[in-house]
Structure formats: C-alpha cells, structure tokens
Amino acid sequence: MLALESATVRFGKRTALDAVDLEVADHEIVCVLGPSGSGKSTLLRAVAGLRPLDGGRVLLDGVDQAAVPVHRRGVGLMFQDHQLFPHQDVAANVAFGLRMHGVPRAEREGRASELLDLVGLPGAGRRAVAALSGGEQQRVALARALAPRPKLLMLDEPLGQLDRSLRERLVVELRSLFGRLGTTVLAVTHDQGEAFALADRVVVMRDGAITQSGTPLDVWQRPASAFVARFLGFDNVVEATVTGSLADTVWGKVPVPEGSPEGRCDLLVRPAGVRIGAPDGGLRCTVGARTFRGHHVTVLLNPADGPALEAVCTLRDTPHEGAVVGVEFDPAETVVLSPAAQP
C-alpha cells in the first residue's frame, strides 16, 4: 500500500530523512521506533504531505503522491495532543472529517455512533470534550481519524500523554481494533513497550536512517547493533573478539552461541544470561543497587574491572547490597552484534 523510495528531507544543513526506503503492506501495523531527533515524525509528515520531500518519492497504492494535496491522499493522522475541538461535542468531533467530505448528516451521525461503540464509548456522542478523561479523549481522536475510512492510518506518539497503566491497556485494545477493521497502520513512538505490543513489524531509526526492521520478536532477540540493543534498554554491551565458542571481553571469556561469526564485534549479554553464584565461581562482583520490578528484581553488579553488569533475580534469590558474588554467563542469552558496530 505504502512505499517510500529514497525519501529525503532536509532542514537547512541537517538531513532529517536520509534516503529512506520503506514499504507497508495492506492490513499491516508498522511501528517506527527511535529516540527524539531520529526522523520518525518527519517520516510521518512526509507521507501525509505535511512536509515536502527534498528527494525521493512517496507512493500510495503505486501512485506517486508528489502532486497530491494532503486532503486528497486518503490517509488519517492522529497526533499526540489529540487536537479535538473543545467547542463541539464528541459526535461532532468524530464526524468532522466526514462533514468536510460532504457526507450527509444522517450518515455522519450513524458512522460516529458506530465508531464510538467500537472504541468503547457507546452513547458518548453528546458529551462535552472537556468533560472527558485523557484516555477518553484519546479514543475520540482515534474514532475521528477512522471515520473517513482512511486507507492508511498514521499515529504520532498516540499514547504519549497517558499514564503507563492506561497506555498498556489501550495498546492491547488498539491492536485488537485494527485487526477487526483490517486497518493499515503506520505509527511512530519512542516507547519500546508500546511499539512491541502494537506492531506486526518494528522499524528502528537513527539520525534519519533505518537501522533495523523486523518482527518485534526478531528485533528483540537479535538487535542489529549496539545502538539498537542499548535503545531497547540492554546495557550489558561491550566490545569483544570472538574465537570459536568464546568471546574475549573486559569481563573475561564469555561463551557465545555455536556458529557465531568470529572476529571483532560488540557483544550483548541479556540480564537473564547473567547467572549469580558463589564468590569463588566465575567473574567476582560486588552487588550494587537493587531495583524492584514487580515480578523480579534488577541487580547491578560491579566487577573489579570493566563496566557494571545488570542481572535479573527472583524476589527470593536476590543477594544483599554489598555482597560478593560470582558471575557466569549463559551463551543462550548472548548476542554477537554486527562487527565494529558503533554505540
């Protein structure tokens, strides 16, 4: 449905989008993930026609959109701040796009009622926007974006202003809703959990370029670089040299999966692969800060040489701060990243 071919956007001397190639298939949910300034929102605005390209093309259903104005592209766009009209009630907000397209009143009202049911706000059409909670306003904004039946729905940090528990609940509902409607979605977010819960495919951006694209499971299990690994929240990343089944690191010899490429690389050790044992076994470390995470505890381990290691423990097995322990590594939880990858 959507194809970007060498899409380039510049702001003066800064390149916000650097010859990006991206495709989104019918009924696919793609989340673009990256830190602030990575180009993800610029990508969304370029697809919508809100930001002209300095190079490359945007195609929808195979048609170059260069000469197509924003309101003719058939895409829906939902922003982080909702941008609802406070002087209109909920139903009027949902039906706004339909009214702009000249849809008869009875049809507008029926479509608004149908969508409010879909997003979990049945009978809310006559409520004032100002009387809604943040989560309810989010649902109204979504219903408004869906009302004209866009061929592509684009979401810009859709849940960014909501508290975490509400975000976690809504993202599950959104994925279910899009699946029922068969909606094609391109969303941008900086929240890894949100992207991985919502997407069929995750695209990671850095400095205006795509650094990795794959299913949530692929990206989580096999980050393409030290940058991607750290952005996903993994801190146990060090330079290494792999020979056979071992990697030589500042933490000593770390076992790696069979068949790993040899030579210089960056090495990721997931916290689940840092095994804590008796002080006389493996890498000797001192237990530092402990952070309660609900079902487990994150433990910071400080070796005599090299950076700290993060490990996860059950509540019952968490060592005390200041304790001296030994650390061994599970090769199933180590990932050899691309050679000479830059952090």
N, C-alpha and C positions, 0 to 999 in steps of 0.2 A: 504493500500500500504506500509506504513512505520510503523514499530513497534520498540520501544526501550524497552528493558526488563532489569530493574535494571542496566542501563548503568552507569558505574563509571569510572571517570578519575581522576588521582592524579598527582600533580606536587610536588614531594617531600612529605612533610608532609601535604600539602594543598590539600583538596579534591575539585576539580573544578566541577565535576559532581557527585552527591551523590545518587546512586541507582535510577536513573530517569526512570520512566515508562511513555511512550508517544506513542499515535497512531495517524496517519494521514491517512484519508480515501482518496480514489480516488477522484480527482477533488476538494478537499478541500483546502482552503487557511488558513493556521495556522500561526499566528504571535507570536513569543516568545518575551516577553517584560520583561525588567528588568534593573536595574542600572549596571554600569560598575562593573565587577568582579562577576556578578551573575551566570555566567556559560553559558550564551546563545550562545556565539560564539564558545565555546568549544563543545557544543552540536552539532552545525552545522558541525564543523570539524570532529567530531567523526562519524557522519552519512556519510560524504563524504569519510571517510577513511584517512583523513589527520592527524588524531590523534588516535592512537590505544587505545582501551579500556583496563582498568585495571580490569574490571569486567563487567558482564552482556553481552547483545547481541544487535546487530542492525540487523533487518530483513527487506528486501525489497521484497515485494510480497511473503512473507513467507519464504524466503531463508536467512539463516544466512550469513552475509557479512564478517565474520572474515577472511576468506581466499581469499576474492575477492579484487583485487587491485583497486586503485582509478579509473583508466580509464575504468574499466570493470563494474562499478556499475550502469551506465546509469543515472547518476544524473548530473544536471547542477548547477554550483556555480558561483554567481556573487558577487564580492567584492565591498566594499565602494569606493575604489580608481580606479575602472574600469579596470585597468591593460590592457589597449589597447596597441597595438604595433605601436609606432609613425612612424616607417619606412614603414608601409603598409597603403594602402588606406582603406576607410571604408568597401568596399566589401570584401577585403582580411581579414580584422579583423573578420567580421561576418562569413566568410566561414572557419576560421581557424580550428575549431573542425571537420568540415566535411572533410577537407583535411587530418587531422590526422587519420580519419577513412577510408581513401582511396576512398572517394566518387568522381566519375568522375567530371571533370571540369565543363562541361555544367550543370550538376545537381547542383553543388555547386553555380554557378552563378545564376541559377534560384531561388534556395532557398534563397540566400542572398537578391536578389531583392524583393522577396515575403515578407521577414521579414522586410526589410526597409520600405516597404509600410505599413505593419502592425503597426510598431512603429512610424509612422508619419514622415519618412524621405525618401519619394519617390525620386528616381533619385540621391541619395547622394552617390552612390557606389564609384565614382571616386574621391570624396573629400578627402583631407588630414585630418587625425585625429587632427592634431594641429590647424586646422582652425575651428574646431567645438567648440561651446559653451559647458559649463558644462552639461546642460540639454541634448544637442545633443549627447555628449559622453555617457551619461547615457543610452540613447536609443540604441546606437550602442552596448554597453556592454550587454544590455538585449537581443538584436537580436542575438548576438553571443552565449549567453547562451541557447537561444531557438533553435538555428539552428539544433543541432543533435537530436531534438525531445526527450529531456530527460523525463523519466517517473516521475522524481521529480526535480523541480527547487528550488534551495535554494538561498536565498538572504541575504547577510550580510550587514546590515545598508545600504540598497540600495540607499537611497536618502540623506544620511547624509551630503554630501558635497555641497548640493544645497541650495539656499536661500528659505525661507519659502513659498513664493508665488508660486515658481516653484514646490516645493515639494507637496504642496496641489493640484496643477493641475495634476501633474504626477501620484500621488497615485490614483486618480479617473480613469485616463486613464489605469493604470496598472490593476486595478480590472476589468474593462470592458474587457481588452485584455485577461486576464486569463480566464474570463468567456466564451469568444468566442472560445478560444482554448481548453478549458477543462483542463487547466494545473493544476497539483497538486503542491502546493507551501508551502514551509517551510521558513519563513523569520524571522530574528532577528532584533530588533531595541530597542532603548531606548526611542523613541519618541511615546508617548501615542496616539497623534492625528493620526500619520501615521498608527499605528497598528490598531486602531479602524476603520479607514476609509477603510483599505485594507482587513481585516481578516473576515473569517467566524467564526473563533474561536481564542480567545486570551489566551495565556498561560503566566502567570506571574511567574518569577523565582527570587529566593533569596538564596544566599550562596549555589549554586549548586543544589538546590531542587525546585520543582514546588510547589508554594504556592496556586495557584488558576488556574482553567481552565474553560472556558465557552464562550458563545457568547459575543460579545462586549457589548450588552445591559445588559446581566446578570452581567458581571463583573463591569460595570459602576454603575448599580443600587444597586448591593449587593456585595460590596467588602468583601472578606473573613476575613480580619484582618485590624488592624490599619496600618500595614506596607503597604498593598495594597492600602488602602484609601489614605495614605499620598503620595505614589508613583504616584497615579493618580492625585495628585495635590490638594487633600482636606486637609485643615489644621485644620478644626474645629473638632478635635478628642480629647476626654477627657475620663478619667476613670469614671465609673458610676456604680450605683446599681439600677437595675430595680425592681420596685414593682408595679404590676398591670399595669396601663397605664402611669405611670410616672417614670422617671429616676432621681435619686438624683445625681447632679453634682456640680462642683465648680461654675457653672452658675445658680444654684438653681434647681428647679423642671422643667424638660424638658419633654413634652409629647412624647410618643413613639407610634408606630403603634399597633393596637389591636393584641393580640396574641403573642407579643414579649416575648422571654424567660426571666424569672426572674433571679435575682442574679447579681453578679459582672460581668462587661463587659467593653468593650470600646464602646464609643458612637460617631457616626459621625453625625454631623448636616451639611447638604449641605448649601452652601451660599444662595441658593434660599429659604431655610427654615428659614432664619434669617430675621424676619419682623421688620422693623424700624417704631416706632411710637412716640407718645408724651412722654416726660420725666417721667411723673407720671404713665406710664403703663409698667409693666414688668421689666426686668433687666436694670438698669440705666447704660448707657455707654457714653463715650466721643468719638466723631468722630475723628479718626486719619487720616492717609494717604488715599487719593483717587487716583485710577488708572483708566484712561480712556481705555476701551477695545473695542472701536468701536461702538457696539450696546448697551453697558451698561457700568456702572462704578462699579469697585470693591472698596468697602469701608471697612477700618479696624476700628473696634470698640473696645474700651478699657474699660472693666468693672473695678470697684474698686478692685475686687478680681478675680483671675483666669486669664487664658491666653486670648489674644485678639481673637476676633471673626471676621470672614470675611463674608461680606454680598454683595449682588449684587443689584444695583438700576438702574432704568431707568435714562436716562440723565436728565429728567425734575425733578425727585424726589430725586436727590442726596443731602443729607444735607451738610452743610458747615463744613470744618475742624474746630474742637474746639467746635462744637455744642454738647449739651447734649440731648440724645435721650433715649427712652425706647425700649427694645427689647423683642419680644415674638417669640416663636418657633412653626413651623408648623410640626406636627407629620408625615405628608406625606413625609417630606424631612429629617427625621431622620432615621438612620440605626443602629440597635443593632448589633455590631460586635461580633466575637467569644469571649467567656469568657476568660479573662486574656490574651488576645492577646498582644504580645509584639510589641511596636512601632518600 
